[in-house]
Amino acid sequence: MTAVDALGGEHSTAAATTLELVYFSSRSGNTHRFVERLDRPAHRIPIEQDEELASQGGPFVLICPTYADGEGKGAVPKQVIRFLNVSANREALVGVIATGNRNFGATFALAGRIVADKCKVPLLYSLELAGTDTDIARTREGLAKLERELCSTAI
Ligand SMILES: Cc1cc2nc3c(=O)[nH]c(=O)nc-3n(C[C@H](O)[C@H](O)[C@H](O)COP(=O)(O)O)c2cc1C
């Protein structure tokens, strides 16, 4: 699809939006292994809390593990909170995917629900550990659909 802008130049609107991924993964690396299999541009939030934090330019989906204590506190990793405290990052966030472990019962993937609620974005999907082949397929499909929707609203 092409469009003519105010300067008379033709440009492709379909190519205007690439949905990127931003994720946190601790040293156990489950979320990292999941993201690697999605074959999309992805940026990892640094594990070290004092490491420089790049801000996110374009629209992105956050993929976030849960690290709650026994009472459900501290579910969202501090590094993710620091990243979302940057207003430009919050503005570019379009949705969240949560990772966790069902052994934790009621707090399974709780971080995703918290981020979705606080940032007013949809919780797109929740999965365990590094995900299954089904999780990969469903996530790829969902991200492609979301990207098409973003393209159709891009100017
Ligand atoms: C101390 C600790 C607390 C955790 N708490 C939760 C929890 O409340 N809910 C949950 O779903 N998973 C919980 N998990 C599991 C992690 O979210 C899960 O292992 C995830 O895949 C870790 O991702 P990462 O390896 O990319 O950091 C916890 C893990 C640890 C080590």
PDBQT file of the ligand as one rigid body, heavy atoms in Angstrom, charges set to zero:
ROOT
HETATM    1  C1  LIG A 201      12.324 -16.274  43.591  1.00  0.00    +0.000 C 
HETATM    2  C2  LIG A 201      11.379 -16.635  42.472  1.00  0.00    +0.000 A 
HETATM    3  C3  LIG A 201      10.065 -16.263  42.565  1.00  0.00    +0.000 A 
HETATM    4  C4  LIG A 201       9.168 -16.584  41.530  1.00  0.00    +0.000 A 
HETATM    5  N1  LIG A 201       7.854 -16.218  41.659  1.00  0.00    +0.000 NA
HETATM    6  C5  LIG A 201       6.985 -16.551  40.683  1.00  0.00    +0.000 A 
HETATM    7  C6  LIG A 201       5.611 -16.210  40.808  1.00  0.00    +0.000 A 
HETATM    8  O1  LIG A 201       5.162 -15.622  41.790  1.00  0.00    +0.000 OA
HETATM    9  N2  LIG A 201       4.779 -16.543  39.771  1.00  0.00    +0.000 N 
HETATM   10  C7  LIG A 201       5.214 -17.198  38.655  1.00  0.00    +0.000 A 
HETATM   11  O2  LIG A 201       4.413 -17.439  37.753  1.00  0.00    +0.000 OA
HETATM   12  N3  LIG A 201       6.514 -17.542  38.529  1.00  0.00    +0.000 NA
HETATM   13  C8  LIG A 201       7.405 -17.246  39.505  1.00  0.00    +0.000 A 
HETATM   14  N4  LIG A 201       8.718 -17.592  39.377  1.00  0.00    +0.000 N 
HETATM   15  C9  LIG A 201       9.141 -18.351  38.185  1.00  0.00    +0.000 C 
HETATM   16  C10 LIG A 201       9.750 -17.470  37.105  1.00  0.00    +0.000 C 
HETATM   17  O3  LIG A 201       8.864 -16.441  36.695  1.00  0.00    +0.000 OA
HETATM   18  C11 LIG A 201      10.039 -18.371  35.890  1.00  0.00    +0.000 C 
HETATM   19  O4  LIG A 201      11.035 -19.320  36.249  1.00  0.00    +0.000 OA
HETATM   20  C12 LIG A 201      10.480 -17.577  34.676  1.00  0.00    +0.000 C 
HETATM   21  O5  LIG A 201      10.554 -18.460  33.582  1.00  0.00    +0.000 OA
HETATM   22  C13 LIG A 201      11.826 -16.907  34.916  1.00  0.00    +0.000 C 
HETATM   23  O6  LIG A 201      12.185 -16.239  33.727  1.00  0.00    +0.000 OA
HETATM   24  P1  LIG A 201      13.700 -15.889  33.408  1.00  0.00    +0.000 P 
HETATM   25  O7  LIG A 201      14.508 -17.188  33.504  1.00  0.00    +0.000 OA
HETATM   26  O8  LIG A 201      13.667 -15.369  32.020  1.00  0.00    +0.000 OA
HETATM   27  O9  LIG A 201      14.138 -14.880  34.411  1.00  0.00    +0.000 OA
HETATM   28  C14 LIG A 201       9.628 -17.291  40.387  1.00  0.00    +0.000 A 
HETATM   29  C15 LIG A 201      10.974 -17.674  40.311  1.00  0.00    +0.000 A 
HETATM   30  C16 LIG A 201      11.838 -17.354  41.330  1.00  0.00    +0.000 A 
HETATM   31  C17 LIG A 201      13.285 -17.780  41.210  1.00  0.00    +0.000 C 
ENDROOT
TORSDOF 0
